[in-house]
Amino acid sequence: MSTIRDEMPVLARHEGDWVGTYTLVDRDGKILDQHESHLTCQFPTDGSCDYYQINRYRWPDGKSEVHHFPGTYRDQTLWFDTDRIAGKAWEVDDATLILWFSYKTVPDFYLYEMIQISPCNRHRARTWQWFKDNQIFQRTLIQEERSP
């Protein structure tokens, strides 16, 4: 039986639905893209996986995307291995998760995400640092609120 909720209590606080805005900026802070998001974070009880996240994105021009991320828990780390990404997440303190992942179709590319949840569990701030050939080239700034 998975002990993910006990051993990753900060991650457990993220369970539920989150709505917000993603803002992608270059190294100089110029906005490259902005779109709405709706994420669902779940802990399935059917044994299919230890963690399951659905990311939904919508742009002002009507474009939309949906991505599914099942995760496996072991050794106080959440592991992702999908057709799209490989990565892992871990807790660093009482409010912060770090996620590292790479896109499988883009060589020499990876990113680090810092996710911070408020003490009241209603707000999240997330920052992605994008690297190619070990050089930062852009950032994504994400502001979210728990959906009622």
Helices and strands as residue ranges (DSSP letters): H 4-7, H 9-12, E 16-26, E 31-42, E 51-58, E 64-74, E 77-81, E 85-91, E 96-103, E 109-117, E 123-132, E 135-146
